[in-house]
């Protein structure tokens, strides 16, 4: 009913199937080429829902950053799905990641916003810990963005910031890069980021890229940060 009454919501909702098809096609095309491989895990934000096209969300914008100094364009496989929750990353997306051979040079994961609306904080924390324990060394995991259940998001983000490095992961602090003023940052549904909002997300990831990958010219794979303990 809401989608019928509010044109902006209807407009953004119509992107879900179209963007999923576009990413599925792009994933197939990524099998070819010589560039480094980046695997993306997440929800509708990784799909770019709310952006003017599927490749203008934070994933598409971050790929432009990666390609600035790359000898060959980065290839991207995007395993995200709109509406995904942390449990979906555990059950479906990480197994697809683990099947990639050879493994990708870069892995990013931004998940949990949908859980904030439906799950108790302790369940979210448990699932985020499972995700962090299964992501490969050097993967980037995002904090939850501002805008939804702030007290709950802050509690989960404290766990991510404290425990991700202990699992050999790098934190992209999306929380620190998002928030009011919202003018011009949101899509027509007033919920998802628009192009400018996704620019903030891309910046959060971009600022930690240099500590996550060397250049894409054949440098070593990301290593565990000095001073951290191995996974339990």
C-alpha positions in Angstrom: 0.0 0.0 0.0 2.8 2.4 0.9 4.5 1.8 -2.5 1.2 2.7 -4.2 0.6 5.9 -2.2 4.2 7.2 -2.3 5.6 7.6 -5.8 9.2 8.0 -4.5 9.0 4.6 -2.7 7.5 3.0 -5.8 10.2 4.5 -7.9 13.1 3.2 -5.8 11.4 -0.2 -5.2 11.3 -0.7 -9.0 15.1 -0.6 -9.0 15.4 -3.8 -7.0 14.8 -6.3 -9.7 16.4 -4.2 -12.4 19.6 -3.7 -10.4 19.8 -7.3 -9.4 19.7 -8.4 -13.1 22.3 -5.8 -13.9 24.7 -7.0 -11.3 24.1 -10.7 -12.2 25.1 -9.7 -15.8 28.1 -7.8 -14.6 29.2 -10.7 -12.4 29.2 -12.9 -15.5 31.2 -10.4 -17.5 33.8 -10.3 -14.6 34.8 -13.8 -15.4 36.8 -12.4 -18.3 39.5 -9.8 -18.1 42.9 -9.6 -16.4 42.2 -7.1 -13.6 42.2 -7.9 -9.9 39.0 -9.4 -8.5 36.9 -7.7 -5.8 34.1 -9.6 -4.1 31.2 -7.6 -2.5 28.9 -8.8 0.2 25.9 -6.9 1.5 22.4 -5.7 1.1 20.5 -3.1 -1.0 23.2 -0.5 -0.4 25.8 -2.7 -2.2 23.2 -3.1 -5.0 23.1 0.6 -5.3 19.4 0.9 -4.7 18.5 4.6 -4.6 21.4 5.6 -7.0 20.5 6.7 -10.5 22.0 3.5 -11.9 23.2 0.2 -10.4 26.9 1.2 -10.8 26.5 4.6 -9.2 26.1 3.4 -5.6 29.1 3.0 -3.3 30.3 -0.1 -5.1 30.5 1.6 -8.5 32.0 4.8 -7.1 34.6 2.8 -5.2 35.5 0.8 -8.3 36.3 4.1 -10.0 38.8 4.8 -7.2 40.4 1.4 -7.5 40.7 1.9 -11.3 42.5 5.2 -11.0 46.0 3.7 -10.8 45.3 0.1 -11.8 47.1 -1.3 -14.9 43.9 -3.2 -15.8 40.3 -2.5 -14.7 39.2 -4.2 -11.5 36.7 -7.0 -11.9 33.8 -7.1 -9.5 31.6 -9.9 -8.3 28.7 -8.6 -6.3 27.0 -11.2 -4.1 24.8 -8.8 -2.3 21.0 -8.9 -2.4 18.4 -6.3 -1.5 16.8 -7.0 1.8 19.7 -9.2 2.9 20.4 -9.5 6.6 23.4 -10.7 8.5 22.1 -14.3 8.4 21.9 -14.2 4.6 25.6 -13.2 4.4 26.4 -16.2 6.6 24.1 -18.7 4.9 24.5 -17.6 1.2 27.0 -14.9 0.4 30.1 -16.1 2.3 29.8 -19.7 0.9 29.8 -18.1 -2.6 32.8 -16.1 -1.7 34.6 -19.3 -0.4 34.0 -21.0 -3.7 36.0 -18.4 -5.7 39.3 -19.9 -6.9 41.7 -18.1 -6.9 40.4 -16.0 -4.0 39.7 -12.3 -4.7 42.3 -9.7 -4.0 39.7 -7.5 -2.2 36.6 -8.4 -0.1 34.2 -5.9 1.3 31.1 -6.4 3.5 28.5 -3.9 4.6 25.5 -5.6 6.3 23.3 -5.2 9.4 21.1 -2.2 8.6 18.1 -4.4 7.9 18.7 -6.3 11.2 18.5 -3.1 13.2 14.8 -2.8 12.4 13.9 -6.4 13.2 16.4 -8.2 15.4 17.5 -7.7 19.1 21.0 -6.3 19.5 22.5 -9.5 21.0 21.4 -11.5 18.0 23.0 -8.9 15.6 26.2 -9.0 17.6 26.3 -12.8 17.5 25.8 -12.8 13.7 28.3 -10.0 13.1 30.9 -12.0 15.1 30.2 -15.0 13.0 30.7 -13.0 9.8 33.9 -11.5 11.1 35.3 -14.9 12.0 34.6 -16.2 8.4 35.8 -13.3 6.3 39.3 -13.7 4.9 42.3 -11.8 6.3 42.4 -8.2 5.0 38.7 -8.0 4.1 37.0 -4.7 4.8 33.9 -4.7 7.0 31.8 -1.6 7.4 30.2 -0.1 10.5 26.5 0.4 10.4 25.4 3.8 9.0 23.6 6.5 10.8 19.9 6.9 10.5 18.4 3.7 12.0 18.0 2.8 15.7 21.1 4.9 16.7 21.6 3.4 20.2 21.5 -0.1 18.8 23.7 0.8 15.9 26.3 2.4 18.2 26.4 -0.8 20.4 27.0 -3.0 17.3 29.6 -0.6 15.9 31.6 -0.8 19.1 31.9 -4.5 18.7 32.8 -4.2 15.0 35.6 -1.6 15.7 37.0 -3.6 18.7 36.8 -7.1 17.2 37.3 -6.8 13.5 41.1 -6.1 13.8 41.4 -9.2 16.0 40.0 -11.2 13.1 42.5 -9.7 10.6 39.9 -7.3 9.2 39.9 -3.6 8.3 37.0 -1.4 9.4 35.4 1.1 7.0 33.7 3.6 9.3 30.5 4.3 7.4 28.9 5.6 10.6 31.5 8.4 10.8 30.9 9.4 7.2 27.1 9.4 7.3 24.5 11.4 9.2 22.8 14.8 9.1 22.4 17.1 7.3 20.5 14.7 5.1 19.5 17.2 2.4 20.5 15.9 -1.0 21.9 12.7 0.4 18.8 10.5 0.2 17.0 8.8 -2.6 13.3 9.5 -3.5 12.1 7.0 -0.9 13.7 9.0 1.9 15.4 5.9 3.1 18.1 4.7 0.8 21.1 6.8 0.0 21.1 8.7 -3.3 24.2 9.3 -5.4 25.6 11.9 -2.9 24.8 9.7 0.0 26.7 6.8 -1.6 29.6 9.1 -2.2 30.0 9.3 1.6 29.9 5.5 1.8 32.6 5.2 -0.9 34.8 7.6 1.0 34.6 5.5 4.1 35.9 2.5 2.1 38.4 4.5 0.1 40.2 5.9 3.1 41.2 2.4 4.3 42.0 0.9 0.9 45.7 1.9 1.1 46.0 -0.2 4.3 44.1 -3.1 2.8 45.7 -3.7 -0.6 49.0 -2.8 -2.1 48.8 -1.5 -5.6 47.1 -3.8 -8.0 50.4 -4.6 -9.8 51.0 -7.9 -8.1 51.9 -6.8 -4.6 51.4 -9.1 -1.6 47.9 -10.0 -0.4 46.7 -8.1 2.6 48.3 -9.2 5.9 46.9 -9.2 9.5 47.5 -5.8 11.1 50.5 -5.8 13.5 49.7 -6.2 17.1 46.5 -8.1 16.7 45.8 -11.5 18.0 44.8 -14.4 15.6 41.3 -15.6 15.4 40.1 -17.9 18.1 
